[in-house]
C-alpha cells in the first residue's frame, strides 16, 4: 500500500507543527522518520492515522485521495498506529484489550482472538498472558499488546512511534525481524525514531524533520553525522565521563526481598552514596521496576530493610520517603507522573510546597515560564500536558523535581528523547550529583545510556540481581551476556 502526504500543514496556536510536508512512502519498505523532540514527527503520523485532521493538504493511498475523521476511519483504510504512550485500558484484561476495535459486532469471538494473540505473540517473541490485567504489564509489554492488536485488525500500513522505548535489546531484535517480514509481505512500515542506530540497521530510507519542516531524505549507507546535522543543524557529542567524588551512604538496602504475582527478588544488599549513579539493566520485567518502587516506598518489601540517610523507612509510606528527599520519576508519564487535562502551570503549583491558603497564580505563572525556558519545553504555561509531545512531557516531569533531593529514582529517564535532549537531561542530572550530592538510581533499556552515565551497574535476570559492576570497565557485550543469564552471579554468590 503506497502512501502520499502532500503539502501537509498543521498548527496548534502559534506553533506550526507541520509546515508544508510532502512525503511519499512506497509499499514493501521500512520508511524511517527521524527528528528532534517537537520536530513534528508524531503530529504528522497522527494526521496519517486519523487522530488529527490537517489544516490543509492531502493524503493519498495508492494514488487515490482519502479523508479520515478518526482512527477508526484510518483502520478501515488499513492504517494503524502504535503510539509512544500505550493506548489501552489498564483495568481490563489483556485479551479484552486485544479485542478493542473489532469491527464485526458487539461480541467478538474470544476463542479466535485468543488463538490470534498467541500466534502473533509467538511470531514476535512476545510473552503476553491473555488473562493478565493490563495494569500489571510493563510499558514494553503494553506496547507489544498494541502491536499485536493492530496486526489482528488487519493494518496494512503500520506506524510505529518510538516502539523500542522500554523494551530490551532481545525484544528489539525480535521486533525488527518481524518488521522486516511485514515489509517483505508488502506492508508499509513507517518507523518514527530519534535513534540513529535504529535507522542504520532497520530502515530502507529515512526522512528527517526539523522544526516542523522536511529538511532532507537519505538512503543506505547512511552518513550518521550528516543525519545529526540535519536533525539539529549542528554536530552533537555525548562528551567524556566526568568523575564525581562520592559522599556518605544515602540509600542502604539490607537483605531486601520484593515479590509480585510473577517473580520474587531476594537477598539484595546495596549501598548507594551521595553523588553516585547506579544503573539497572535487564530484560523488561526482570525485577528492576519492583526494586526501584520498593526503594521509593511504593512497594512494601516482604523481607529486609530500606534505610535512607540513616533512617529506617522499611514499611513506611511514599510520603515518608518524600519527606526524606526521595523522588520517583515513572515511565508511564500520563498515568503516574502527570495529570491529563491539567496545565503545566497547575502541575507547577502542585509540585511546589504550598504556603498559605491562597495560591499566588501570578507567581506560579512566572515560575512556570522560568521552568519552560530552563528545561527547553516546547509548550506554554496554560497548555494541558497531554498536548505536549512525548519528549516534552518527559522534560516537564524533570522540571517538576524539587531542588535538594537526596535520592532520585527513575524509570527510563530519557524515554522518547532525542540525542541532544538526552545529553542535556543527563548533564542536568549530573549537575545535581555534583552540586546537591543527589544519588541517582535508574533503569533503562538502552545499554549505551547505562554504560555512559552509571558509576556502577546491577544486572537483573529472571528475578536475580547481580553483584555491582563498575561501569567504566563494563562492555555492552558483557552486559548482554549477563542479561541473557550467561555467566550470571548474584551478589550472594559473589560474596560466598
Secondary structure, DSSP 8 states (H G I E B T S, - for coil): --EEEEEEEEEETTEEEEEEEEEEE-TTSEEEEEE-TTSSHHHHHHHHTTSS--SEEEEEETTEEE--SSHHHHHHTTEEEE-SS--S-TTSBHHHHHTTT--S-SS--HHHHHHHHHHHHHHHT----TTSBGGGS-HHHHHHHHHHHHHHTT-SEEEEESTTTTS-HHHHHHHHHHHHHHHHTT-EEEEEES-HHHHHHH-SEEEEEETTEEEEEEESS--HHHHHHHHHSS-------------SEEEEEEEEEEE-SS-EEEEEEEEEETT-EEEEEESTTSSHHHHHHHHTTSS--SEEEEEETTEE-TT--HHHHHHTTEEEE-S-IIIIIS-TT-BHHHHHHHHS---SSS--HHHHHHHHHHHHHHTT-SS-TTSBGGGS-HHHHHHHHHHT--TT-SEEEEESTTTT--HHHHHHHHHHHHHIIIII--EEEEE-S-HHHHHHH-SEEEEEETTEEB--EEGGG--HHHHHHHHTTTT--BHHHHH-
